[in-house]
Each structure stands twice: as C-alpha cells, then as structure tokens.
Amino acid sequence: MNPNQLIFDDAWLKVLAHEFDEPYMQSLFHFLEEEMSHGKTIYPGRKNWFSAFNSTPFNQVKVVILGQDPYHGANQAHGLCFSVMEGVRIPPSLRNIFKEMTRDLGIVPPSTGCLQSWAEQGVLLLNATLTVEQEKAGSHQGKGWEQFTDVAIQELNEQRQGLVFVLWGSYAQKKGQYIDSEKHLVLKAPHPSPLSAHRGFHGCGHFSKIDQYLNESKQAVIDWSSSKSPVFLDE
C-alpha cells in the first residue's frame, strides 16, 4: 500500500511517512490485504483507516482523546474513536460521554453520534488500533497498529506544546504513560463504558478543564455541542 493513498494531510506525512517503510507496517498491510482477499469485512473501509489524521492535521491538534478499537458492527466505525456514522444509534460509552459533557458544561449534546465536528476543531480522536474484522472485537490487536499510533502520540508529545491528552480507562492511560505532563495537560479518568463510568468518569469535569486550559493558553475552545455530517470516502 502506498501511504500517499492513505494519509492525505501533508503535515502528518512529514512526521509519519518513514513508518510506512518499517517492517512492522509492511507486515500489517500484508495481513490486511490477505484478510480482504479472503472476503473478510474490515471496518472502517480502507480509505477511512486514517480519518483521524485526515480530519485533524498535525499542526491543528489541540486535544487528543485516545480510544482502543474501532466499532465492529456494520455502519458504525468511520475512523474516529468513540464516533459512529451519521444516523447510527449512539453507543453506550458515547452516551455516557455526552451525559458527562452535559453535566459539566450545561449544554445540549450533539444531535448525532458522529464526532466529525470535534475532529475538525482540533480534537484528534485516535484509536490505538485502526481496523477490526466485522463482529470480532479486538481482532486486529497486536498486528502493528499500536506501534504506529504510539509513534503518532510520541511525535505530538515531542514536537507540539500545550496539548490536552485525555486518557479514559487503563488502556489509554498505559498508552499515554510517557506523555510529558510538564509540556501538556494530561487528564485521566475511568473509561466511559457502562461497566466503569460510575467509578469516576461521571463527575470528572474533563470538558470544562479542557476549555479552561485552551482558554488560558489563548486557544479557541471546542464547541462540543456542534454536529456536522461528514463526507465519507468511498471504499
């Protein structure tokens, strides 16, 4: 696979293009090609694997929210963590995210589970693993995506200043353990899943903390209530 066909943002290409020549990425792409050649359905579609990067260019990132895997049901994943395609029922974790946002900021949540508008305002919605097989949660873990997204986080940590890293749950916190808290704001809370949200996600106040930090650093705050229908790329 040619990286120029997969990532379109020039700034991200400058910091990540070298990774595509690494053996682990060649192995990953070979695995994905093999899976598709055997008729397996992969989510999201090929041209949306890197939607997080394309929607939030490297130099425009203000906030990073880390997820784990794409949704594995039909018409859900489109390359942004926690986000689902327009018109799809809002998943439980995202419903809890909206509840906390409403409690924290007193605003009406977006009318859709599609978070494209957040991404276009500088919120990098990055899953650790960027693909999954249909109806098989975690099926593409350990294939190389985690190493690639680790590099992306490392580049943001080292090259940028004054970002907000949002680490919900133990998985995200482990992945973000080397983020420099002297350079960036690091927010941690339990995962918004119904299984753990009651342990401290509800009441964490992360949305107001993000806005306060951005405001104090003279950056535009995020309009969390906005929604926008994305234009999804064809397969």
N, C-alpha and C positions, 0 to 999 in steps of 0.2 A: 504494500500500500504506500502511496505517495503522501507524505504529510501535508503537502500543499493542497491536496484534495480533501483533507480532513480538518485542518485548522486554518481559519481564514484571517484571523487578526495578526497583523504584522508584528506587533509588539510581543505577543505571546510566542510567535515563531522565533523571534530573536533569542528568547531565553529557553525554549524547549526543543527547538529543531534538532539539536545534537542528540537528544534522547532517542529519536527515531532510528538512529544508526546503531544503537546499543543492541546486543544480542537478545536481551530480555524482551525488547519491543518487537524485534523480528519474530521471536518465538510466539509472542502474544498474537500478533497479526496472523501468523500461520495457523494458530489454534482457531482464531475467529473465522478465517476463510474455510478451514476444514469443517467447522461446525455448520456454517451456512451451506457449504457444498453438500452436506448430508441432509439438507432440508430442515434443519433446526431453526426455529424462530428466535431471533435475538432482539432484545429491547435495550435501548431505543433503536430506531433504524440507523443504519450506518452513518448517514450524513448528520445525525443528531448526537453522535457519540461525544462530540466536543462542544455541545451547545453552551455549556457553562463558560468556556473560554471565549467563544464567539460572541456571546451576549454581554460579557463583562471584560473588555480589553484590559491587559495587564496594567497599563498606566491609569486606568479609571477605577480600579478596585479600591473600595473604601472599607467594605465589610466582607469577611469570609465566614460562611456557615458551612460546616463540614457534615456530610452525611456518610452513609456506608455503602448501600447498594441501590441501583435503580429499582423501581417497582417492576414486578414480573408479570403483571396482568395486562391483558390487551388494552390498548389505547390509554395507558397511564403514563409511562415514562417518556420524557422528551429531552432528557439531558441535564435537567436542573434538579438538585436534591430537594426532597420534600414536595416538589411541584408535580402536578398532573396536568394532562392536556385539558384544554377548554371543554367544558361540558361534562367532565368526568366527576363522579361523586367524590367529595373531599375525604381523603383517608383520615383515620383516627388521629395519627400523630400531628398532621397538619391542622386538624380541627382543634387540637389542644394548643398548638402554636397560636392560632387565631384567638382562642379564648384568653391566653395569657397576654397577647397584644392588646385585646380589648380591655382587660382588667388593668393593665399597666398604663395605657395611653388614653383610655376612654374614647376610642374611635371605633367606627364601624369597620369590620374587616373587609377585605376584598370580596367581591361577589362571586369569585371563581377560585378554584384551587390552583390555577396557573399563576406562577410567580414571576412570569417574564418581566413584568414592570419593575420588580425589585432588582432583577439582574441588570436591567438597562439603566438603573440608577446607581450601580456600583456595588451591588451585593453579589459576590461570587458564590453561587450555590453549587458546591463541589462535592460530589460523591467520591469516596475512596476508590471504588470500582465502577467503571463507566458503562459496563454492559452486563447483561444477565440473560440466561435462557428462559424462555417462556415457562411460567409456572414452576420454576426451580430457583427458589431464593438462594442467593449466595453461590450460585453455580459457577461464576467466573472469578471467585476469590482465589488468590494465590497464583494467578496466571501472569501477573506483571503490572496490572493497572495500579496497584497500591504503590509500587516503586515510582511509577510515572507521576502520580498525584503527590507523592512525597516530595519529589523534585519541584513541582509547581509551588507547593507550600514553602519549601526552603527558599526558592527564588524570591517569593513575595516577602518572606521574613528578612532576607538579607538586603534586597535591593530597594524595598519600599520602607517608608517611615510612617508611623501614626495610623496603622490599620487596626481594625477591630476583628479579632478572631473569636468566633462563637463556637464553643465546644460543648455540645449537648450529648451527654452519655459517655460511658467509659471508653468506648471505641474511639470516638472523636478526641477525647482527652488524651488518650495514648498516642494517637496520630499527631496531635499538636503539642506534644510534651516538650519539644525543643524550640518552640516559638519564644522569641526574646521579649519578655514582658516589660523590659526597660524601654524598648522601642515601640511596642504596640500594646493595645488594651486586649487582654485575654479574659473572656467571660466563660465560666464553667457552670453547668447545672446538670441534673439528671436528664435523661432522654425524655422527649415529649410523648413517648409511647404511653398508651393507657396503663401499661404494666408498671411504669416507673414515674410518670408525671407527678403523682401525688407525693413523691419523695423530695420535692423541692423545685421541680420545674415550674409548677404553678406558684406564682409569687416571686419568681427570680428577678423580675424587673429588668430584663435584659434590653428590651426595646427602648425604654427611657434612658438606660445607661448608654446605649449606642448613640442615641440622638444627642445626649449631653456631651459625650466625648467628641462627636463630629462638630457640634456647635462650638465647643471650646477651642477646637483646632481650626476653626473658621472654614469648615467644610459644610456643604449643603446637607441637611438632614434628609433621611429617607421618607418618602411619602408611602408609608406602609399600607395605607388603605386603597391605594390606586390599583387598578387592574387594567390589563391590556391584552387583547387577543394576539397571540404570536403568529408569525408566519412560519410554519414548519417546513423543513426541507424535505423534498421527495426522497424516496429510497434510492 
